[in-house]
Amino acid sequence: MSTRLAVLAAFALLGCKQQEAKSEFPPAGRAVAPIVGDSFSTEDARDRVGEAEAVIAFAGIAPGMSVADIGAGEGYYTVRLSRAVGMRGRVLAEDIFPEVRDRLALRELQLFPA
């Protein structure tokens, strides 16, 4: 770490105010946002704005990595992550709806036959 960066970090820490730690968890049984659907937009529309490429670049995804797509839905990111990590990488995809997860597994088989 450079001296300049260390000095900036020290000033940033000095400027922070200590906050009282919360010791309670949120109450059980609180309302949770509903799942509206298993699709967000068309994949073409998302690709046109470079959504996946931006996220993959920001996350530093590279060939050979193992990554996870939690809440994979129809697999928009799963498919694109698979291309990004390549044949030596691994993408683990999970969704809470078994039927959605199963459709995704079939989609992957179509895109990447054994």
Secondary structure, 3 states (H helix, E strand, C coil): CCHHHHHHHHHHHHHCCCCCCCCCCCCCCCCCCCCCCCCCCCHHHHHHCCHHHHHHHHHCCCCCCEEEEECCCCCHHHHHHHHHHCCCCEEEEECCCHHHHHHHHHHHHHHCCC
